[in-house]
Amino acid sequence: MATYELTAPLCDEDIKKLKAGDVVKLTGTIYTARDAAHKRLCDMLDKGENLPFDLQGAVIYYVGPSPAPEGRPIGSAGPTTSYRMDAYAPRLYRLGVKATIGKGKRNAEVRKTLEEHTGVYFGATGGAGALLSQCIDEAEVIAFEDLGPEAIRKLKVTKFPLLVVNDSYGNEQYAKPNYDL
């Protein structure tokens, strides 16, 4: 297990060095989107419309944050269960997304797509949304404001703590025991 500090957006070279079980502290720009936003993004793609953010190298965080308290850019921002995005994720990875962040397992199609398109799936600590929000420096709604907490937000993060769950080589952290904990 290694620890890396990476800056988003990500590139193939960033992804290729990561292995399941590695720790990543991510800095840079990431985007939030849950299932309703993913459906809208795919509908936009079907219609040939421009998306609200560039998919090349993008990192998508599966989160529906709580309202921001005074003086903070965002409220509690813990990950949501990722499998609800599995129907959409392969298409977005094929179009340039390099990483997604959530909690829980991904299906076989998502895992295969990570290998074929040099992608990674990060786990963020569930139940630690208030703590994770301390790594978010800026938050701006950029699309689908009507979805409330599930609107797409552009986030600026600093050393956002992540675990590589699925790497681009077919390995899965959840599938291997780690007795060194």
Buried (B, 14 or more C-beta within 10 A) or exposed (E): EEEBEBEBBBBEEBBEEBBBBBBBBBBBBBBBBBBBBBBBBBEBBEEEEEBBBEBEBBBBBBBBBBEBEEEEBBBBBBBBBBBBBBBBBBBBBEBBBBBBBBBBBBBEEBBEBBBEBBBBBBBBBBEBBEEBBBBBBEBEBEBBEEBEBBBBBBBBBEEBBBBBBBBBBEBBBEEEEEEEE
